[in-house]
Amino acid sequence: MENYPGFPEPVLGQKLAKDMETQAKLFGLEIVQEDVTSVKLKGEIKEISTIYNTWKAKTVLIATGSSPRKLGLPGEAEYAGNGVSYCATCDGPFYPDKVVAVVGGGNSAFEESLFLAKYARKLYLIHRSGNYSADPILQDRVKAEPKIELMPHNVVESLAFAESPRKIMLKSTVSGETSALEVDGMFIFIGAIPNTGLFEGQLELAGGYIVSDREHATSVEGVWAAGDVQEKVLRQVATAVGDGANAAHAIHSYLMHRR
Ligand SMILES: Cc1cc2nc3c(=O)[nH]c(=O)nc-3n(C[C@H](O)[C@H](O)[C@H](O)COP(=O)(O)OP(=O)(O)OC[C@H]3O[C@@H](n4cnc5c(N)ncnc54)[C@H](O)[C@@H]3O)c2cc1C
């Protein structure tokens, strides 16, 4: 990561997370690493179940994040972070003067393409139909950017990233013809999937994301949400950390007043 405050040199996300964990443990945090399989959020005592335990608590802070939607191509997972990316703010700076492909047709794909065009020498914006859902103003800006070439009516069929130069293989949705496109990297912006399956029917969700107020309280008393899992504008570590601090403060006040 190159955009988290306080780190003039890039820091690995895993290292930052580990350092945060070490620091939090100094304040007495206990961490249990278990996959949550079900939750019961209503009522005074909440229950959080894993295959090993059922944890009971007066308050719960949900921070299960979201997962970028994948194309599902062979090799996509293998090259994630090394040629395949789901975050322009995070990985754009690694492509100065390079050629990149962007897949998508919504606001994210168009906004992120404009951001990536600051770094890349050339950007191909690939979409299966050309019926873009991005706002017209974004579409106008992208069309006015000389580095960006729109490639509607194409889908990515496979990655040839073991080859040099790297290529992606495209298939025309009109003619069915295949072609190879030389790129240094590919960015995929086809939506995100919030990790909220566990909470469906228990909390108010909007587009799958948890709805919360300015103190990050959800629709259920005693339950807060922080980070990417919430309905919000900017999903970054800096904003997730801020959400967590606000939510923890609100939870502390709530518990103090209920004693
Ligand atoms: C490839 C990539 C690169 C990025 N680079 C940057 C960057 O450079 N700078 C930046 O600011 N942001 C970056 N981001 C965005 C950043 O990662 C997120 O905004 C941030 O991690 C959100 O934090 P979070 O705590 O809400 O969620 P996450 O970091 O996603 O954490 C959610 C956690 O919940 C756990 N979890 C989920 N479900 C369960 C369950 N059922 N039981 C138990 N645990 C569960 C997950 O395992 C995970 O550990 C990047 C994102 C991606 C995908």
The ligand as an ORCA input file, in Angstrom:
! r2SCAN-3c Opt
* xyz 0 1
  C      -6.333     -5.963     -4.132
  C      -6.700     -4.843     -3.191
  C      -5.772     -3.883     -2.906
  C      -6.075     -2.834     -2.032
  N      -5.130     -1.876     -1.768
  C      -5.425     -0.833     -0.967
  C      -4.487      0.219     -0.730
  O      -3.377      0.220     -1.268
  N      -4.851      1.208      0.115
  C      -6.069      1.237      0.729
  O      -6.303      2.146      1.538
  N      -6.993      0.276      0.491
  C      -6.711     -0.739     -0.343
  N      -7.654     -1.697     -0.616
  C      -8.949     -1.599      0.053
  C      -8.778     -2.117      1.511
  O      -8.226     -3.413      1.480
  C     -10.109     -2.153      2.229
  O     -10.751     -0.891      2.130
  C      -9.918     -2.460      3.701
  O      -9.175     -3.653      3.873
  C     -11.265     -2.584      4.392
  O     -11.066     -3.056      5.678
  P     -12.177     -3.911      6.382
  O     -11.649     -4.189      7.758
  O     -13.499     -3.272      6.259
  O     -12.297     -5.267      5.544
  P     -11.202     -6.370      5.228
  O      -9.829     -5.832      5.289
  O     -11.681     -7.009      3.961
  O     -11.340     -7.388      6.418
  C     -12.477     -8.192      6.575
  C     -12.066     -9.356      7.445
  O     -13.229    -10.059      7.862
  C     -12.964    -11.436      7.772
  N     -14.204    -12.151      7.635
  C     -15.122    -12.070      6.623
  N     -16.130    -12.942      6.840
  C     -15.850    -13.580      7.995
  C     -16.503    -14.603      8.756
  N     -17.652    -15.154      8.344
  N     -15.920    -15.046      9.901
  C     -14.754    -14.508     10.323
  N     -14.085    -13.539      9.665
  C     -14.634    -13.080      8.515
  C     -12.079    -11.550      6.544
  O     -11.371    -12.770      6.584
  C     -11.165    -10.346      6.718
  O     -10.070    -10.663      7.530
  C      -7.369     -2.752     -1.459
  C      -8.311     -3.738     -1.744
  C      -7.992     -4.764     -2.612
  C      -9.015     -5.823     -2.915
*
